Amino acid sequence: MASEELFSALEKAGGKILLGDKSPADIVYSQLNMSKKTFKKSLGALYRAGRIEMNDTSFWKVEEGAD
């Protein structure tokens, strides 16, 4: 599933990736090898699941037990 691939890339990157909703599609593809549409859907799924936080230019892993 694309959201798991995205989360895996996030973990490999140390917990933060400087890409977000406002990032150009070609940059998203070159860094993650997925379309911007797939990227945004995956971001939304991870956000709704409480696994990440995000803003327009980056997203990061939510630490376990951080409420």
C-alpha positions in Angstrom: 0.0 0.0 0.0 1.3 3.4 -0.9 0.8 4.9 2.6 3.0 2.1 4.1 5.7 2.8 1.5 5.5 6.5 2.4 5.8 5.7 6.1 8.7 3.5 5.4 10.5 6.3 3.5 9.7 8.6 6.4 11.4 6.2 8.9 14.4 5.8 6.6 14.7 9.6 6.4 15.0 9.9 10.2 11.4 10.9 10.9 10.9 14.0 8.8 10.6 14.7 5.1 10.6 18.2 3.6 7.7 17.6 1.2 4.1 18.6 1.6 0.9 19.6 -0.1 2.6 22.6 -1.7 5.5 20.6 -3.1 5.9 20.4 -6.9 4.8 17.1 -8.4 8.1 16.5 -10.1 10.0 16.9 -6.8 7.6 14.5 -5.1 8.1 12.0 -7.8 11.9 12.3 -7.9 12.2 11.8 -4.1 9.5 9.2 -3.5 8.8 7.7 -6.9 5.0 8.3 -6.6 2.6 10.7 -8.2 1.6 13.8 -6.3 -2.0 12.4 -6.2 -0.9 9.2 -4.6 1.4 11.1 -2.2 -1.4 13.4 -1.0 -3.8 10.4 -0.5 -1.2 8.6 1.4 -0.4 11.6 3.6 -4.1 12.0 4.4 -4.4 8.3 5.4 -1.3 8.5 7.6 -2.6 11.8 9.2 -6.0 10.4 9.9 -4.5 7.3 11.4 -2.5 9.6 13.8 0.9 8.4 12.5 2.1 11.7 11.2 1.8 15.5 11.6 2.2 17.8 8.6 2.2 21.3 7.3 2.3 22.7 3.7 6.0 22.0 3.3 6.9 18.9 5.4 5.6 16.0 7.4 7.0 14.1 10.3 6.5 11.0 12.4 4.4 11.2 15.5 6.4 9.9 18.5 4.9 6.9 20.2 2.9 7.9 23.3 3.0 11.6 22.5 -0.5 12.9 23.3 
